[in-house]
Amino acid sequence: MSTETAGTGTNAAKASARDAMKENLRQYGLVLALIAIMAFFGVMTNGILFLPVNLTNVVLQNSYIVVMALGMLLVIVAGHIDLSVGSVAGFVGAVAAVLMVDFGLNPLLAAICCIAVGGVIGGAQGYFIAYMKIPSFIVTLAGMLVFKGLLLWLLGGRSVGPFPTEFQMLSAGFIPDVIGRWTIIEPQLNASGNPIPNTGLMLHSTTLLIGVLIVAAMLYFALQSRRSRESHGYEAEPFALFVVKNFVIAAIVMFLMYKFASYKGLPNVLIVMGILIALFVFITKRMTFGRRIFAMGGNEKAAKLSGIQTERLTFFVFVIMGMLAALAGLIYAARLNQATPKAGAGMELDVIAAVFVGGASAMGGVGEVAGAVIGAFIMGVMNNGMGIMGINIDWQQVIKGLVLLGAVAFDLYNKKKA
């Protein structure tokens, strides 16, 4: 082999590594942004952000935003918008309160009825949008006003609660430790021989085991994906980059699991979120239904000419959004342990911001489930961090607005550059 050939091969390898690095930076840019934001607020709050109890609160405070962001992602990818989700969530929480507190209905039956109500609301709005061709902005703006009014009418200006204990566990409960606590540091004893609170360290073993299983599954599927690409003749990223990337992701997962295990374990609502996230990844990546939503959002006329029933697809997208808004309303009500007339106010702005910060295109046709979830937690960490730092709510709104504007501007800049 000549020196020129060897040099060409080396240059090609370096170019391939650079391309792989750029691709991964684009793909994992949001993760890096979330890490940077968490590190910044971790320093500015003297480590309070990373306390186990505070990380748990971040999850609980943003759970209903994440749930609605999954549905909003489909709506925005389809080329629409839903301004009514906050009012729908508040209204459904009020329906749940009336059913369980005033009429004594079983919590499970009440929850099923409430999710069905959310589906009907979403279907009604979807019908006007899909078949009557009324712009989604107008329909859902009207829905926001209607259901905000119905919320006030249903509660009559009063707060209704508390909820049954079983229902509260949806948002306030934690998974049981079926293995048993793992004692790392024995607690100190007082003069009476009783343990002194907060002097020992006991870990929730079941949470740690779940973390190990998640990491193992992630590594397995990453290796399978890499082997599949190589077997089909596609170029895979450099192995060293593959190892470093997956090691960092595994370390982050286990760090978070350790923090949860140091408190009370995984919250029940986090399990619900995990199931929904996995389901929506499957829908958007593997199902024809999901691929058709992206096709419709990219070019509705072309999708219709290719045989996709865009009206029916739009209708079902809004049914899904309505059901998820209802579930979010239940989670929010369970967290507050009451339904209030102001429930849901402003939620739609946080949900829409989360999806756009997560990389969804305002033009439709582009978006990722992981991006929407990370976007929700970026906004949540910012809210939590600024609250701990004592930043006034007015400046918090200013900063969040600038972050949203910057995210959309960055998306448009990347499209023009491409």
QUICORMO-V333103 format. One record per residue. N is the residue number from 1. RES is the residue in three letters. OMEGA is omega in whole degrees, 0 to 359 (none if undefined). Layout:
N&RES&OMEGA ; N&RES&OMEGA
This chain:
1&MET&182 ; 2&SER&178 ; 3&THR&181 ; 4&GLU&180 ; 5&THR&179 ; 6&ALA&179 ; 7&GLY&178 ; 8&THR&179 ; 9&GLY&178 ; 10&THR&179 ; 11&ASN&179 ; 12&ALA&179 ; 13&ALA&179 ; 14&LYS&179 ; 15&ALA&179 ; 16&SER&179 ; 17&ALA&179 ; 18&ARG&179 ; 19&ASP&179 ; 20&ALA&179 ; 21&MET&179 ; 22&LYS&180 ; 23&GLU&180 ; 24&ASN&176 ; 25&LEU&176 ; 26&ARG&185 ; 27&GLN&185 ; 28&TYR&179 ; 29&GLY&179 ; 30&LEU&178 ; 31&VAL&179 ; 32&LEU&179 ; 33&ALA&179 ; 34&LEU&179 ; 35&ILE&181 ; 36&ALA&179 ; 37&ILE&179 ; 38&MET&179 ; 39&ALA&180 ; 40&PHE&181 ; 41&PHE&175 ; 42&GLY&178 ; 43&VAL&184 ; 44&MET&179 ; 45&THR&180 ; 46&ASN&175 ; 47&GLY&181 ; 48&ILE&181 ; 49&LEU&186 ; 50&PHE&174 ; 51&LEU&182 ; 52&PRO&181 ; 53&VAL&181 ; 54&ASN&177 ; 55&LEU&176 ; 56&THR&178 ; 57&ASN&178 ; 58&VAL&178 ; 59&VAL&183 ; 60&LEU&182 ; 61&GLN&185 ; 62&ASN&184 ; 63&SER&182 ; 64&TYR&175 ; 65&ILE&179 ; 66&VAL&181 ; 67&VAL&180 ; 68&MET&179 ; 69&ALA&178 ; 70&LEU&178 ; 71&GLY&180 ; 72&MET&177 ; 73&LEU&179 ; 74&LEU&180 ; 75&VAL&183 ; 76&ILE&177 ; 77&VAL&179 ; 78&ALA&178 ; 79&GLY&182 ; 80&HIS&177 ; 81&ILE&178 ; 82&ASP&180 ; 83&LEU&187 ; 84&SER&191 ; 85&VAL&180 ; 86&GLY&180 ; 87&SER&178 ; 88&VAL&179 ; 89&ALA&179 ; 90&GLY&180 ; 91&PHE&181 ; 92&VAL&175 ; 93&GLY&177 ; 94&ALA&176 ; 95&VAL&179 ; 96&ALA&180 ; 97&ALA&180 ; 98&VAL&182 ; 99&LEU&186 ; 100&MET&185 ; 101&VAL&183 ; 102&ASP&184 ; 103&PHE&176 ; 104&GLY&180 ; 105&LEU&177 ; 106&ASN&184 ; 107&PRO&181 ; 108&LEU&178 ; 109&LEU&179 ; 110&ALA&180 ; 111&ALA&178 ; 112&ILE&178 ; 113&CYS&182 ; 114&CYS&178 ; 115&ILE&175 ; 116&ALA&176 ; 117&VAL&178 ; 118&GLY&178 ; 119&GLY&178 ; 120&VAL&179 ; 121&ILE&178 ; 122&GLY&179 ; 123&GLY&179 ; 124&ALA&179 ; 125&GLN&179 ; 126&GLY&179 ; 127&TYR&179 ; 128&PHE&182 ; 129&ILE&187 ; 130&ALA&189 ; 131&TYR&178 ; 132&MET&173 ; 133&LYS&173 ; 134&ILE&182 ; 135&PRO&183 ; 136&SER&179 ; 137&PHE&182 ; 138&ILE&183 ; 139&VAL&184 ; 140&THR&172 ; 141&LEU&175 ; 142&ALA&178 ; 143&GLY&178 ; 144&MET&180 ; 145&LEU&182 ; 146&VAL&187 ; 147&PHE&171 ; 148&LYS&177 ; 149&GLY&179 ; 150&LEU&177 ; 151&LEU&179 ; 152&LEU&179 ; 153&TRP&184 ; 154&LEU&181 ; 155&LEU&180 ; 156&GLY&179 ; 157&GLY&182 ; 158&ARG&171 ; 159&SER&184 ; 160&VAL&179 ; 161&GLY&356 ; 162&PRO&180 ; 163&PHE&173 ; 164&PRO&183 ; 165&THR&181 ; 166&GLU&181 ; 167&PHE&179 ; 168&GLN&182 ; 169&MET&178 ; 170&LEU&184 ; 171&SER&184 ; 172&ALA&184 ; 173&GLY&180 ; 174&PHE&180 ; 175&ILE&179 ; 176&PRO&177 ; 177&ASP&185 ; 178&VAL&181 ; 179&ILE&183 ; 180&GLY&181 ; 181&ARG&178 ; 182&TRP&183 ; 183&THR&177 ; 184&ILE&178 ; 185&ILE&179 ; 186&GLU&178 ; 187&PRO&176 ; 188&GLN&182 ; 189&LEU&176 ; 190&ASN&184 ; 191&ALA&180 ; 192&SER&180 ; 193&GLY&179 ; 194&ASN&181 ; 195&PRO&176 ; 196&ILE&182 ; 197&PRO&174 ; 198&ASN&177 ; 199&THR&178 ; 200&GLY&178 ; 201&LEU&178 ; 202&MET&184 ; 203&LEU&177 ; 204&HIS&189 ; 205&SER&181 ; 206&THR&178 ; 207&THR&179 ; 208&LEU&179 ; 209&LEU&177 ; 210&ILE&177 ; 211&GLY&179 ; 212&VAL&179 ; 213&LEU&178 ; 214&ILE&180 ; 215&VAL&179 ; 216&ALA&179 ; 217&ALA&179 ; 218&MET&180 ; 219&LEU&180 ; 220&TYR&182 ; 221&PHE&177 ; 222&ALA&178 ; 223&LEU&179 ; 224&GLN&179 ; 225&SER&180 ; 226&ARG&179 ; 227&ARG&179 ; 228&SER&178 ; 229&ARG&181 ; 230&GLU&181 ; 231&SER&179 ; 232&HIS&175 ; 233&GLY&178 ; 234&TYR&180 ; 235&GLU&178 ; 236&ALA&178 ; 237&GLU&178 ; 238&PRO&186 ; 239&PHE&180 ; 240&ALA&178 ; 241&LEU&178 ; 242&PHE&181 ; 243&VAL&182 ; 244&VAL&182 ; 245&LYS&183 ; 246&ASN&176 ; 247&PHE&180 ; 248&VAL&180 ; 249&ILE&179 ; 250&ALA&180 ; 251&ALA&179 ; 252&ILE&180 ; 253&VAL&182 ; 254&MET&176 ; 255&PHE&180 ; 256&LEU&179 ; 257&MET&177 ; 258&TYR&180 ; 259&LYS&178 ; 260&PHE&181 ; 261&ALA&180 ; 262&SER&180 ; 263&TYR&182 ; 264&LYS&183 ; 265&GLY&182 ; 266&LEU&175 ; 267&PRO&177 ; 268&ASN&183 ; 269&VAL&177 ; 270&LEU&176 ; 271&ILE&177 ; 272&VAL&179 ; 273&MET&181 ; 274&GLY&178 ; 275&ILE&180 ; 276&LEU&180 ; 277&ILE&178 ; 278&ALA&179 ; 279&LEU&182 ; 280&PHE&171 ; 281&VAL&178 ; 282&PHE&181 ; 283&ILE&185 ; 284&THR&184 ; 285&LYS&191 ; 286&ARG&187 ; 287&MET&177 ; 288&THR&179 ; 289&PHE&181 ; 290&GLY&180 ; 291&ARG&178 ; 292&ARG&176 ; 293&ILE&178 ; 294&PHE&179 ; 295&ALA&180 ; 296&MET&179 ; 297&GLY&179 ; 298&GLY&180 ; 299&ASN&186 ; 300&GLU&181 ; 301&LYS&179 ; 302&ALA&179 ; 303&ALA&180 ; 304&LYS&179 ; 305&LEU&179 ; 306&SER&175 ; 307&GLY&179 ; 308&ILE&178 ; 309&GLN&188 ; 310&THR&180 ; 311&GLU&180 ; 312&ARG&179 ; 313&LEU&178 ; 314&THR&179 ; 315&PHE&183 ; 316&PHE&175 ; 317&VAL&180 ; 318&PHE&173 ; 319&VAL&179 ; 320&ILE&180 ; 321&MET&179 ; 322&GLY&180 ; 323&MET&179 ; 324&LEU&175 ; 325&ALA&178 ; 326&ALA&178 ; 327&LEU&177 ; 328&ALA&177 ; 329&GLY&177 ; 330&LEU&180 ; 331&ILE&181 ; 332&TYR&179 ; 333&ALA&179 ; 334&ALA&179 ; 335&ARG&179 ; 336&LEU&185 ; 337&ASN&175 ; 338&GLN&173 ; 339&ALA&183 ; 340&THR&180 ; 341&PRO&181 ; 342&LYS&182 ; 343&ALA&177 ; 344&GLY&182 ; 345&ALA&177 ; 346&GLY&181 ; 347&MET&184 ; 348&GLU&180 ; 349&LEU&178 ; 350&ASP&181 ; 351&VAL&180 ; 352&ILE&178 ; 353&ALA&180 ; 354&ALA&182 ; 355&VAL&180 ; 356&PHE&175 ; 357&VAL&179 ; 358&GLY&173 ; 359&GLY&177 ; 360&ALA&181 ; 361&SER&176 ; 362&ALA&180 ; 363&MET&180 ; 364&GLY&175 ; 365&GLY&183 ; 366&VAL&177 ; 367&GLY&180 ; 368&GLU&177 ; 369&VAL&180 ; 370&ALA&179 ; 371&GLY&179 ; 372&ALA&180 ; 373&VAL&180 ; 374&ILE&177 ; 375&GLY&178 ; 376&ALA&181 ; 377&PHE&173 ; 378&ILE&178 ; 379&MET&180 ; 380&GLY&178 ; 381&VAL&177 ; 382&MET&178 ; 383&ASN&183 ; 384&ASN&182 ; 385&GLY&180 ; 386&MET&177 ; 387&GLY&179 ; 388&ILE&180 ; 389&MET&178 ; 390&GLY&178 ; 391&ILE&181 ; 392&ASN&183 ; 393&ILE&180 ; 394&ASP&178 ; 395&TRP&174 ; 396&GLN&179 ; 397&GLN&178 ; 398&VAL&182 ; 399&ILE&179 ; 400&LYS&178 ; 401&GLY&179 ; 402&LEU&178 ; 403&VAL&178 ; 404&LEU&180 ; 405&LEU&179 ; 406&GLY&180 ; 407&ALA&180 ; 408&VAL&178 ; 409&ALA&178 ; 410&PHE&178 ; 411&ASP&180 ; 412&LEU&178 ; 413&TYR&179 ; 414&ASN&179 ; 415&LYS&179 ; 416&LYS&180 ; 417&LYS&179 ; 418&ALA&none
